[in-house]
Amino acid sequence: MVPDGRMPEHRFTSLDDLIRDIEAQTAGRPKLPEILAIVIHMMVASDADPYLLLGVLTEGITHAISSRIPAKDQAEVAEEALSLLRERLKEHGLR
């Protein structure tokens, strides 16, 4: 992360190409959550650094909560997101 807490700006040409391909294939079909899930699964299956991927996902969750959830609900949604993560980890045999 850069000093102000943002993720550094890096360009990954192959990822940009992949996103363009996905966008072209899904034009007119607003299924962004499904597209994101596909990209995440592809990234996990790739040789991408899993620690960096976890950081990006964490940053995405934080950004979604802080910028799209009403301020009065942010703390509750953040707590629910953490509970969901704990539940899913437990289901996969992790504490």
N, CA, C and O atoms as a GROMACS GRO file, in nm:
protein
  380
    1MET      N    1   0.083  -0.118   0.000
    1MET     CA    2   0.000   0.000   0.000
    1MET      C    3   0.088   0.124   0.000
    1MET      O    4   0.200   0.124   0.049
    2VAL      N    5   0.032   0.228  -0.056
    2VAL     CA    6   0.102   0.355  -0.052
    2VAL      C    7   0.073   0.421   0.082
    2VAL      O    8  -0.021   0.380   0.150
    3PRO      N    9   0.151   0.524   0.122
    3PRO     CA   10   0.137   0.582   0.256
    3PRO      C   11  -0.004   0.625   0.294
    3PRO      O   12  -0.039   0.618   0.412
    4ASP      N   13  -0.087   0.670   0.200
    4ASP     CA   14  -0.221   0.716   0.238
    4ASP      C   15  -0.322   0.602   0.248
    4ASP      O   16  -0.442   0.628   0.262
    5GLY      N   17  -0.277   0.476   0.240
    5GLY     CA   18  -0.365   0.362   0.260
    5GLY      C   19  -0.423   0.304   0.132
    5GLY      O   20  -0.488   0.200   0.136
    6ARG      N   21  -0.401   0.370   0.018
    6ARG     CA   22  -0.453   0.318  -0.108
    6ARG      C   23  -0.360   0.209  -0.161
    6ARG      O   24  -0.242   0.204  -0.126
    7MET      N   25  -0.415   0.123  -0.246
    7MET     CA   26  -0.332   0.024  -0.313
    7MET      C   27  -0.252   0.096  -0.421
    7MET      O   28  -0.305   0.188  -0.484
    8PRO      N   29  -0.127   0.058  -0.444
    8PRO     CA   30  -0.048   0.124  -0.546
    8PRO      C   31  -0.106   0.096  -0.685
    8PRO      O   32  -0.169  -0.007  -0.709
    9GLU      N   33  -0.085   0.191  -0.774
    9GLU     CA   34  -0.134   0.177  -0.911
    9GLU      C   35  -0.037   0.090  -0.991
    9GLU      O   36   0.075   0.133  -1.021
   10HIS      N   37  -0.079  -0.030  -1.024
   10HIS     CA   38   0.000  -0.119  -1.108
   10HIS      C   39  -0.086  -0.157  -1.226
   10HIS      O   40  -0.208  -0.173  -1.213
   11ARG      N   41  -0.025  -0.172  -1.341
   11ARG     CA   42  -0.097  -0.215  -1.460
   11ARG      C   43  -0.053  -0.356  -1.494
   11ARG      O   44   0.066  -0.384  -1.505
   12PHE      N   45  -0.148  -0.443  -1.511
   12PHE     CA   46  -0.123  -0.580  -1.550
   12PHE      C   47  -0.190  -0.600  -1.685
   12PHE      O   48  -0.311  -0.621  -1.692
   13THR      N   49  -0.111  -0.595  -1.792
   13THR     CA   50  -0.164  -0.601  -1.927
   13THR      C   51  -0.248  -0.725  -1.951
   13THR      O   52  -0.356  -0.716  -2.010
   14SER      N   53  -0.200  -0.841  -1.905
   14SER     CA   54  -0.276  -0.963  -1.928
   14SER      C   55  -0.410  -0.960  -1.855
   14SER      O   56  -0.510  -1.010  -1.907
   15LEU      N   57  -0.414  -0.902  -1.735
   15LEU     CA   58  -0.540  -0.891  -1.662
   15LEU      C   59  -0.631  -0.790  -1.732
   15LEU      O   60  -0.752  -0.814  -1.741
   16ASP      N   61  -0.576  -0.680  -1.780
   16ASP     CA   62  -0.657  -0.583  -1.855
   16ASP      C   63  -0.718  -0.649  -1.978
   16ASP      O   64  -0.835  -0.626  -2.010
   17ASP      N   65  -0.639  -0.730  -2.049
   17ASP     CA   66  -0.689  -0.801  -2.166
   17ASP      C   67  -0.800  -0.898  -2.128
   17ASP      O   68  -0.902  -0.906  -2.197
   18LEU      N   69  -0.781  -0.971  -2.019
   18LEU     CA   70  -0.882  -1.064  -1.972
   18LEU      C   71  -1.011  -0.992  -1.939
   18LEU      O   72  -1.120  -1.038  -1.975
   19ILE      N   73  -1.001  -0.881  -1.870
   19ILE     CA   74  -1.120  -0.804  -1.833
   19ILE      C   75  -1.192  -0.754  -1.958
   19ILE      O   76  -1.314  -0.760  -1.966
   20ARG      N   77  -1.116  -0.706  -2.056
   20ARG     CA   78  -1.177  -0.661  -2.182
   20ARG      C   79  -1.250  -0.775  -2.251
   20ARG      O   80  -1.360  -0.757  -2.302
   21ASP      N   81  -1.188  -0.894  -2.253
   21ASP     CA   82  -1.251  -1.011  -2.314
   21ASP      C   83  -1.381  -1.046  -2.242
   21ASP      O   84  -1.482  -1.074  -2.306
   22ILE      N   85  -1.377  -1.046  -2.111
   22ILE     CA   86  -1.497  -1.078  -2.032
   22ILE      C   87  -1.605  -0.974  -2.058
   22ILE      O   88  -1.722  -1.009  -2.076
   23GLU      N   89  -1.566  -0.847  -2.058
   23GLU     CA   90  -1.664  -0.742  -2.084
   23GLU      C   91  -1.727  -0.757  -2.221
   23GLU      O   92  -1.848  -0.737  -2.237
   24ALA      N   93  -1.646  -0.791  -2.321
   24ALA     CA   94  -1.698  -0.809  -2.456
   24ALA      C   95  -1.795  -0.926  -2.463
   24ALA      O   96  -1.898  -0.918  -2.530
   25GLN      N   97  -1.763  -1.034  -2.394
   25GLN     CA   98  -1.847  -1.153  -2.396
   25GLN      C   99  -1.976  -1.134  -2.317
   25GLN      O  100  -2.074  -1.203  -2.342
   26THR      N  101  -1.975  -1.043  -2.223
   26THR     CA  102  -2.092  -1.025  -2.137
   26THR      C  103  -2.164  -0.893  -2.162
   26THR      O  104  -2.248  -0.852  -2.082
   27ALA      N  105  -2.133  -0.828  -2.273
   27ALA     CA  106  -2.197  -0.700  -2.305
   27ALA      C  107  -2.349  -0.719  -2.305
   27ALA      O  108  -2.400  -0.814  -2.364
   28GLY      N  109  -2.418  -0.628  -2.241
   28GLY     CA  110  -2.562  -0.635  -2.236
   28GLY      C  111  -2.616  -0.726  -2.126
   28GLY      O  112  -2.737  -0.737  -2.108
   29ARG      N  113  -2.527  -0.792  -2.055
   29ARG     CA  114  -2.568  -0.881  -1.946
   29ARG      C  115  -2.508  -0.829  -1.816
   29ARG      O  116  -2.392  -0.858  -1.786
   30PRO      N  117  -2.583  -0.753  -1.739
   30PRO     CA  118  -2.528  -0.695  -1.616
   30PRO      C  119  -2.514  -0.798  -1.504
   30PRO      O  120  -2.593  -0.800  -1.410
   31LYS      N  121  -2.413  -0.884  -1.514
   31LYS     CA  122  -2.389  -0.987  -1.415
   31LYS      C  123  -2.252  -0.966  -1.352
   31LYS      O  124  -2.171  -1.059  -1.344
   32LEU      N  125  -2.227  -0.846  -1.308
   32LEU     CA  126  -2.095  -0.813  -1.256
   32LEU      C  127  -2.051  -0.901  -1.139
   32LEU      O  128  -1.934  -0.937  -1.134
   33PRO      N  129  -2.138  -0.936  -1.044
   33PRO     CA  130  -2.091  -1.025  -0.936
   33PRO      C  131  -2.041  -1.159  -0.990
   33PRO      O  132  -1.942  -1.212  -0.940
   34GLU      N  133  -2.110  -1.215  -1.091
   34GLU     CA  134  -2.066  -1.342  -1.148
   34GLU      C  135  -1.932  -1.327  -1.218
   34GLU      O  136  -1.845  -1.414  -1.208
   35ILE      N  137  -1.914  -1.215  -1.289
   35ILE     CA  138  -1.788  -1.190  -1.358
   35ILE      C  139  -1.675  -1.178  -1.257
   35ILE      O  140  -1.567  -1.234  -1.277
   36LEU      N  141  -1.700  -1.106  -1.149
   36LEU     CA  142  -1.598  -1.091  -1.045
   36LEU      C  143  -1.562  -1.227  -0.986
   36LEU      O  144  -1.445  -1.256  -0.964
   37ALA      N  145  -1.662  -1.309  -0.959
   37ALA     CA  146  -1.636  -1.443  -0.904
   37ALA      C  147  -1.550  -1.526  -1.000
   37ALA      O  148  -1.460  -1.597  -0.956
   38ILE      N  149  -1.578  -1.517  -1.128
   38ILE     CA  150  -1.500  -1.591  -1.228
   38ILE      C  151  -1.355  -1.542  -1.228
   38ILE      O  152  -1.262  -1.622  -1.228
   39VAL      N  153  -1.337  -1.411  -1.228
   39VAL     CA  154  -1.202  -1.355  -1.228
   39VAL      C  155  -1.127  -1.396  -1.102
   39VAL      O  156  -1.009  -1.429  -1.108
   40ILE      N  157  -1.194  -1.394  -0.987
   40ILE     CA  158  -1.128  -1.433  -0.862
   40ILE      C  159  -1.086  -1.579  -0.869
   40ILE      O  160  -0.973  -1.612  -0.832
   41HIS      N  161  -1.173  -1.665  -0.916
   41HIS     CA  162  -1.137  -1.807  -0.928
   41HIS      C  163  -1.020  -1.826  -1.023
   41HIS      O  164  -0.932  -1.908  -0.998
   42MET      N  165  -1.018  -1.750  -1.132
   42MET     CA  166  -0.907  -1.759  -1.228
   42MET      C  167  -0.777  -1.711  -1.164
   42MET      O  168  -0.671  -1.770  -1.186
   43MET      N  169  -0.785  -1.604  -1.087
   43MET     CA  170  -0.665  -1.551  -1.022
   43MET      C  171  -0.610  -1.650  -0.920
   43MET      O  172  -0.489  -1.668  -0.911
   44VAL      N  173  -0.700  -1.713  -0.843
   44VAL     CA  174  -0.656  -1.811  -0.743
   44VAL      C  175  -0.590  -1.930  -0.811
   44VAL      O  176  -0.492  -1.984  -0.761
   45ALA      N  177  -0.644  -1.970  -0.926
   45ALA     CA  178  -0.589  -2.085  -0.999
   45ALA      C  179  -0.459  -2.050  -1.072
   45ALA      O  180  -0.385  -2.140  -1.112
   46SER      N  181  -0.431  -1.922  -1.087
   46SER     CA  182  -0.311  -1.880  -1.159
   46SER      C  183  -0.190  -1.881  -1.066
   46SER      O  184  -0.198  -1.925  -0.951
   47ASP      N  185  -0.079  -1.832  -1.118
   47ASP     CA  186   0.042  -1.823  -1.034
   47ASP      C  187   0.052  -1.686  -0.964
   47ASP      O  188   0.159  -1.647  -0.919
   48ALA      N  189  -0.060  -1.616  -0.957
   48ALA     CA  190  -0.062  -1.486  -0.888
   48ALA      C  191  -0.028  -1.504  -0.740
   48ALA      O  192  -0.062  -1.606  -0.681
   49ASP      N  193   0.038  -1.407  -0.683
   49ASP     CA  194   0.075  -1.408  -0.542
   49ASP      C  195  -0.052  -1.412  -0.457
   49ASP      O  196  -0.129  -1.316  -0.458
   50PRO      N  197  -0.076  -1.520  -0.382
   50PRO     CA  198  -0.200  -1.530  -0.304
   50PRO      C  199  -0.209  -1.424  -0.193
   50PRO      O  200  -0.319  -1.384  -0.156
   51TYR      N  201  -0.096  -1.380  -0.141
   51TYR     CA  202  -0.098  -1.277  -0.037
   51TYR      C  203  -0.142  -1.142  -0.096
   51TYR      O  204  -0.218  -1.068  -0.034
   52LEU      N  205  -0.094  -1.112  -0.214
   52LEU     CA  206  -0.135  -0.990  -0.283
   52LEU      C  207  -0.284  -0.998  -0.318
   52LEU      O  208  -0.356  -0.900  -0.301
   53LEU      N  209  -0.329  -1.113  -0.365
   53LEU     CA  210  -0.469  -1.131  -0.398
   53LEU      C  211  -0.557  -1.108  -0.275
   53LEU      O  212  -0.659  -1.040  -0.284
   54LEU      N  213  -0.518  -1.164  -0.160
   54LEU     CA  214  -0.594  -1.141  -0.037
   54LEU      C  215  -0.598  -0.993   0.000
   54LEU      O  216  -0.700  -0.943   0.046
   55GLY      N  217  -0.487  -0.924  -0.020
   55GLY     CA  218  -0.483  -0.780   0.008
   55GLY      C  219  -0.577  -0.703  -0.083
   55GLY      O  220  -0.647  -0.612  -0.038
   56VAL      N  221  -0.580  -0.739  -0.209
   56VAL     CA  222  -0.669  -0.672  -0.305
   56VAL      C  223  -0.815  -0.698  -0.269
   56VAL      O  224  -0.897  -0.607  -0.272
   57LEU      N  225  -0.847  -0.824  -0.235
   57LEU     CA  226  -0.985  -0.857  -0.198
   57LEU      C  227  -1.026  -0.781  -0.071
   57LEU      O  228  -1.138  -0.731  -0.062
   58THR      N  229  -0.936  -0.774   0.026
   58THR     CA  230  -0.965  -0.700   0.150
   58THR      C  231  -0.988  -0.553   0.120
   58THR      O  232  -1.080  -0.492   0.173
   59GLU      N  233  -0.905  -0.498   0.034
   59GLU     CA  234  -0.920  -0.358  -0.004
   59GLU      C  235  -1.054  -0.337  -0.076
   59GLU      O  236  -1.120  -0.235  -0.055
   60GLY      N  237  -1.094  -0.432  -0.159
   60GLY     CA  238  -1.221  -0.423  -0.229
   60GLY      C  239  -1.340  -0.426  -0.135
   60GLY      O  240  -1.434  -0.348  -0.152
   61ILE      N  241  -1.336  -0.514  -0.037
   61ILE     CA  242  -1.444  -0.521   0.062
   61ILE      C  243  -1.451  -0.390   0.140
   61ILE      O  244  -1.559  -0.334   0.160
   62THR      N  245  -1.336  -0.341   0.183
   62THR     CA  246  -1.331  -0.215   0.258
   62THR      C  247  -1.386  -0.100   0.175
   62THR      O  248  -1.465  -0.019   0.225
   63HIS      N  249  -1.346  -0.093   0.050
   63HIS     CA  250  -1.392   0.014  -0.038
   63HIS      C  251  -1.543   0.005  -0.062
   63HIS      O  252  -1.613   0.106  -0.060
   64ALA      N  253  -1.593  -0.117  -0.086
   64ALA     CA  254  -1.736  -0.134  -0.110
   64ALA      C  255  -1.817  -0.090   0.012
   64ALA      O  256  -1.918  -0.020  -0.002
   65ILE      N  257  -1.774  -0.130   0.129
   65ILE     CA  258  -1.847  -0.092   0.250
   65ILE      C  259  -1.840   0.058   0.274
   65ILE      O  260  -1.942   0.122   0.302
   66SER      N  261  -1.720   0.115   0.263
   66SER     CA  262  -1.704   0.258   0.296
   66SER      C  263  -1.763   0.351   0.191
   66SER      O  264  -1.797   0.465   0.223
   67SER      N  265  -1.776   0.305   0.067
   67SER     CA  266  -1.824   0.397  -0.036
   67SER      C  267  -1.967   0.368  -0.084
   67SER      O  268  -2.030   0.456  -0.142
   68ARG      N  269  -2.018   0.248  -0.061
   68ARG     CA  270  -2.150   0.214  -0.115
   68ARG      C  271  -2.256   0.184  -0.010
   68ARG      O  272  -2.375   0.185  -0.041
   69ILE      N  273  -2.216   0.159   0.112
   69ILE     CA  274  -2.309   0.128   0.220
   69ILE      C  275  -2.336   0.257   0.298
   69ILE      O  276  -2.241   0.330   0.330
   70PRO      N  277  -2.462   0.286   0.329
   70PRO     CA  278  -2.490   0.409   0.406
   70PRO      C  279  -2.412   0.408   0.537
   70PRO      O  280  -2.396   0.304   0.601
   71ALA      N  281  -2.365   0.525   0.577
   71ALA     CA  282  -2.280   0.539   0.696
   71ALA      C  283  -2.342   0.475   0.820
   71ALA      O  284  -2.271   0.416   0.900
   72LYS      N  285  -2.472   0.486   0.835
   72LYS     CA  286  -2.538   0.432   0.954
   72LYS      C  287  -2.532   0.279   0.958
   72LYS      O  288  -2.548   0.220   1.065
   73ASP      N  289  -2.510   0.215   0.844
   73ASP     CA  290  -2.509   0.068   0.836
   73ASP      C  291  -2.368   0.010   0.822
   73ASP      O  292  -2.352  -0.112   0.828
   74GLN      N  293  -2.267   0.094   0.804
   74GLN     CA  294  -2.133   0.045   0.773
   74GLN      C  295  -2.076  -0.047   0.881
   74GLN      O  296  -2.020  -0.152   0.848
   75ALA      N  297  -2.089  -0.011   1.007
   75ALA     CA  298  -2.032  -0.094   1.114
   75ALA      C  299  -2.098  -0.231   1.116
   75ALA      O  300  -2.030  -0.333   1.130
   76GLU      N  301  -2.230  -0.234   1.103
   76GLU     CA  302  -2.302  -0.361   1.104
   76GLU      C  303  -2.264  -0.447   0.984
   76GLU      O  304  -2.242  -0.567   0.999
   77VAL      N  305  -2.256  -0.387   0.867
   77VAL     CA  306  -2.220  -0.462   0.746
   77VAL      C  307  -2.076  -0.513   0.757
   77VAL      O  308  -2.048  -0.626   0.716
   78ALA      N  309  -1.986  -0.432   0.810
   78ALA     CA  310  -1.847  -0.476   0.828
   78ALA      C  311  -1.842  -0.596   0.922
   78ALA      O  312  -1.770  -0.692   0.896
   79GLU      N  313  -1.917  -0.591   1.030
   79GLU     CA  314  -1.921  -0.702   1.126
   79GLU      C  315  -1.979  -0.827   1.061
   79GLU      O  316  -1.929  -0.938   1.082
   80GLU      N  317  -2.084  -0.811   0.981
   80GLU     CA  318  -2.144  -0.924   0.911
   80GLU      C  319  -2.048  -0.983   0.808
   80GLU      O  320  -2.043  -1.105   0.790
   81ALA      N  321  -1.971  -0.898   0.742
   81ALA     CA  322  -1.872  -0.947   0.645
   81ALA      C  323  -1.766  -1.031   0.716
   81ALA      O  324  -1.726  -1.136   0.666
   82LEU      N  325  -1.722  -0.985   0.832
   82LEU     CA  326  -1.624  -1.062   0.910
   82LEU      C  327  -1.684  -1.195   0.958
   82LEU      O  328  -1.617  -1.297   0.956
   83SER      N  329  -1.810  -1.192   1.001
   83SER     CA  330  -1.876  -1.314   1.045
   83SER      C  331  -1.889  -1.414   0.930
   83SER      O  332  -1.868  -1.534   0.948
   84LEU      N  333  -1.923  -1.363   0.813
   84LEU     CA  334  -1.934  -1.450   0.695
   84LEU      C  335  -1.799  -1.512   0.661
   84LEU      O  336  -1.791  -1.631   0.629
   85LEU      N  337  -1.694  -1.432   0.667
   85LEU     CA  338  -1.560  -1.484   0.641
   85LEU      C  339  -1.524  -1.593   0.741
   85LEU      O  340  -1.475  -1.699   0.702
   86ARG      N  341  -1.549  -1.568   0.869
   86ARG     CA  342  -1.520  -1.670   0.971
   86ARG      C  343  -1.598  -1.799   0.944
   86ARG      O  344  -1.542  -1.908   0.954
   87GLU      N  345  -1.725  -1.785   0.910
   87GLU     CA  346  -1.810  -1.901   0.881
   87GLU      C  347  -1.757  -1.982   0.762
   87GLU      O  348  -1.749  -2.104   0.768
   88ARG      N  349  -1.721  -1.911   0.656
   88ARG     CA  350  -1.670  -1.979   0.535
   88ARG      C  351  -1.536  -2.047   0.562
   88ARG      O  352  -1.513  -2.157   0.513
   89LEU      N  353  -1.449  -1.983   0.639
   89LEU     CA  354  -1.321  -2.044   0.674
   89LEU      C  355  -1.344  -2.171   0.757
   89LEU      O  356  -1.278  -2.272   0.736
   90LYS      N  357  -1.437  -2.163   0.850
   90LYS     CA  358  -1.469  -2.279   0.934
   90LYS      C  359  -1.520  -2.394   0.848
   90LYS      O  360  -1.485  -2.510   0.872
   91GLU      N  361  -1.602  -2.364   0.749
   91GLU     CA  362  -1.655  -2.466   0.658
   91GLU      C  363  -1.544  -2.534   0.578
   91GLU      O  364  -1.559  -2.648   0.532
   92HIS      N  365  -1.434  -2.464   0.561
   92HIS     CA  366  -1.319  -2.519   0.488
   92HIS      C  367  -1.214  -2.577   0.582
   92HIS      O  368  -1.101  -2.604   0.542
   93GLY      N  369  -1.254  -2.598   0.708
   93GLY     CA  370  -1.165  -2.660   0.804
   93GLY      C  371  -1.063  -2.569   0.868
   93GLY      O  372  -0.969  -2.614   0.933
   94LEU      N  373  -1.082  -2.440   0.849
   94LEU     CA  374  -0.993  -2.341   0.911
   94LEU      C  375  -1.065  -2.278   1.028
   94LEU      O  376  -1.186  -2.254   1.022
   95ARG      N  377  -0.994  -2.251   1.131
   95ARG     CA  378  -1.056  -2.197   1.252
   95ARG      C  379  -1.139  -2.082   1.219
   95ARG      O  380  -1.200  -2.022   1.307
   0.00000   0.00000   0.00000
